[in-house]
Amino acid sequence: MRDPIAALVKQEGWRAEGAAARVHYEGGNDRYAVEFYAETARVLYWAVPTDDDEGGTAAPVPRDGVPDPLRRRVREDLDEAEIDPDVERREL
């Protein structure tokens, strides 16, 4: 397989950050940061403060708290990058 981070950053919105790739999504009043860690093949979801909550802090979100369309999109991006999309379902 190609370097997974390099492959993933070719997908819309993803960027490399050290040993991870990250993308931000907005929907309604919610913002999420999604991180993929190549060494452990894990995906982490973070709730990111909105403009109305500038003093807020990003917080991890359990998978059952992430909207299904976002989780599907992440699996599609992983698949396009030739990364097993099932890694998105792995628990920490």
Secondary structure, DSSP 8 states (H G I E B T S, - for coil): ---HHHHHTTSTT-EEETTEEEEEEEETTEEEEEEEETTTTEEEEEE---GGGTT---EE--GGGS-HHHHHHHHHHHHHTTS-GGGGG---
